[in-house]
């Protein structure tokens, strides 16, 4: 949890000055940061970082984010399907 708070603090200070993590364009760095910070929605860790929440929302609303999730979900489904068909001794 402390690592998530530390990430949130760094992201908060960065996103205050720019629209996205590395500036005004959505990049792979944003995808990685959003993926990491999206793992803590069931907590209140981000409540003290309103800019992080708005940044996450902005990224989640992008078509590129949805495309990334679609690719991930298809790969995950293949992996799970392959594991389910393998026999275990």
N, C-alpha and C positions, 0 to 999 in steps of 0.2 A: 504494500500500500504506500509506503514512503516513496518508492520509486515513481509511482503514479503521481503523487503530489509534486515531487520534484519536476517531473516532465510537464505537469500542468503549469507550474510556476514559470518555467522557461518558455513554454509556448505562449503563456499569457503576456509576458513582456515583449515577445517577438510580434505577436498578432496585434498588439496595441498600435504598433507603428506601421504595419503593413496589412494588406488584405489577406495574404497567405503567408506561410512560414518563411519563404525565401523572397518575398516581394509581392508584386501585384499579379503574378501568374500562378495558377494551380500547377504543382509539380509532384513528382514522385515522393518528395519529402512530406508533402501534405497527406498523401495516401498512407504513408507509413505512420505518421503522427496520429491521424484520425483512426487508423486501425488499432493502434495501441490505446488511445484514450477512449475508444468506444467500448473497451472491455470493462469499464467501470461505471456503466449507467445505473447499476443497482445500488450505488453508493451515493453519498452526498459530497464526495471529494471535489467535484468541480463547481459546487455551488458558490465557492468564494472566488471563482474566476469567471465572471460573466463574459469577458471577451473570448475566453476559451469556448464557452458554450455557444456563443454566436459564431465563432470560427468553425466549430464542428458542424453546426447547422448549415452554414454556408457550403461546407465541403460535402455534407450528406445530400444536399439538394442538387449537386452537380451531376449531369449525365455521365461524366467520366467516372464518378464514384460508383454509380449504379452499374456501369459496364465492368468495372473492376470486381465488384461483388458478384456479378453474374458469372464471370470467368472463374472466380474462386469457388463458387458454389458448384459449378459443373465439374471442376477438378476434384473437389471434395466428394461429390457423388460418385465419380469414377473410382476414387480411392476406396471409399466405403464399400462400393459394389464389388470391387476386386477382392477386398478382404473377406467379404461375406461368402464368396465362392471358393475360397481356398480351404482345403481340409487341414485340420490340425491333428498331429499324432496323439 
